[in-house]
Amino acid sequence: MGGVSFAVHRGSGKERALLSLDDFEDDEPWRETVPFLDDVAVDDAIDGVRLQRLRTYADHRGDLTVLLSDLRETIPLPPHVYLVSAAPGSVRAWVYHKRQSDRLAFTNGDVRVVLYDLRKESPTCGRLNVLDVGGANKVLVTIPPRVVHGVQNRGVDVATFVNMPTKAYDPGNPDKSRLRRDHPGIPYQFA
Ligand SMILES: Cc1cn([C@H]2C[C@H](O)[C@@H](COP(=O)(O)OP(=O)(O)O[C@H]3O[C@@H](C)C(=O)[C@@H](O)[C@H]3O)O2)c(=O)[nH]c1=O
């Protein structure tokens, strides 16, 4: 694999004498509450599916959006995180995972997430949820194991989303079960 060169500045004793870590100022606490990842109520949500509001902090330099945090509650920290770029109109469906929960963070684009509960033991077996998320509705969607899901980019630009599943992807034993996207057994057809 081709080496990647980095500019390395060796520094000198004289420079270190001019500055120390103590010269930095600590940020002051700015909020008494933790204003991110508030739960969003979803009418008739499938059992175990969770939506949390993602809060974006904007300033003249751009913005920052918190995607996941255990500051407010103990959560399974993500052993694996990846970024998906969805081409305009693209559909990723239908899938479910036997062992992991997906935690999909949507912050941009016009994306539709469709969830379908085929878990025979679930109190919401047979229920469908259709969630429109992205730039206008920045949310973290937690999808428990065995909940069928599909994601469509309904916009005209590439949409990206981050997945922070509760288990690492193992190519040797991928936790991914698929069904063709137009299967008539699911009461939703992607346009
Ligand atoms: C999930 C994953 C895939 N891959 C590889 C496998 C494959 O060659 C390529 C694309 O993987 P997939 O086809 O599984 O990805 P995809 O079907 O696009 O699934 C994605 O869409 C949403 C709806 C989901 O539910 C997630 O599971 C997410 O993986 O990336 C990794 O290398 N690491 C990973 O962690």
The ligand as a Gaussian input file, in Angstrom:
#p B3LYP/6-31G(d) Opt

LIG

0 1
 C      -21.791000      -3.172000       7.266000
 C      -20.436000      -3.319000       6.618000
 C      -20.317000      -3.649000       5.300000
 N      -19.080000      -3.754000       4.746000
 C      -18.959000      -4.047000       3.322000
 C      -19.750000      -5.254000       2.858000
 C      -20.199000      -4.878000       1.477000
 O      -19.179000      -5.188000       0.550000
 C      -20.316000      -3.356000       1.513000
 C      -21.748000      -2.899000       1.679000
 O      -22.225000      -3.586000       2.821000
 P      -23.773000      -3.850000       2.936000
 O      -24.292000      -4.279000       1.596000
 O      -24.023000      -4.706000       4.115000
 O      -24.291000      -2.409000       3.308000
 P      -25.748000      -1.943000       3.048000
 O      -26.606000      -2.977000       2.430000
 O      -25.583000      -0.640000       2.353000
 O      -26.338000      -1.787000       4.515000
 C      -26.319000      -0.539000       5.113000
 O      -27.605000      -0.048000       4.888000
 C      -28.447000       0.098000       6.031000
 C      -29.874000       0.064000       5.551000
 C      -28.237000      -0.922000       7.066000
 O      -29.169000      -1.499000       7.601000
 C      -26.878000      -1.226000       7.484000
 O      -26.801000      -2.662000       7.685000
 C      -25.808000      -0.802000       6.489000
 O      -24.840000      -1.833000       6.411000
 O      -19.547000      -2.931000       2.647000
 C      -17.928000      -3.558000       5.483000
 O      -16.815000      -3.681000       4.958000
 N      -18.032000      -3.248000       6.787000
 C      -19.229000      -3.114000       7.382000
 O      -19.284000      -2.805000       8.589000

